Amino acid sequence: MKKGFLLILLFGFMFSHAQEPARELLAIANDSITGGNLNVELDSRLSSLINFNEKKNCPNTSFVPPRKLTPAEKCASQNKIMGYKIQIFYTKDRNAAEKIKNDFAKQNPGYTAELVYLAPDYRVLVGDYFTRKSAGPDLRRIQRTYPAAFTVQWRVWCRKAL
């Protein structure tokens, strides 16, 4: 009995005085709502392993965001891109939409008008523009005849777009 008690006491003493691994403070984050703090501690060996692997696999840690492509660069690889068209009319009646499209084409031969069915409406769309700003002058000119006209984002043909 004495030996068992002595053995338990010895193991308890060993585990209570065991060497703690060195710890590193990895991150401190402050919660802006509750005001609390978050501290993340890592074993120093694990931290050095993470740093070693980062340096080995990711030598360049700076991120350079890709630049925005110009419409001409987008058109080099595809025929249609997202741009803008001017919507001059929409209705559920196909005959009315075709009449408006034909009337517009007769009055404005420089523009291409197209009839698009987007359930349940028929839309009459005009022109192909890369930007909303480039559609602005034509929109103001068209609004004299069709006051409800406005620009919509739509896929446009690169070879026709302005």
Protein Blocks (a to p, Z undefined) as FASTA:
>chain_A
ZZmmmmmmmmmmmmmmpccdddddfbdcddfklopacdddddfklmmmmmmmmmmmmmbl
cdcddddddfklmmmmombdcdddddfbdcfblklmmmmmmmmmmmmmmbccddddddfb
dcddedjdfbfklmmmmmmmmmmmmmmbccddddddfklpZZ
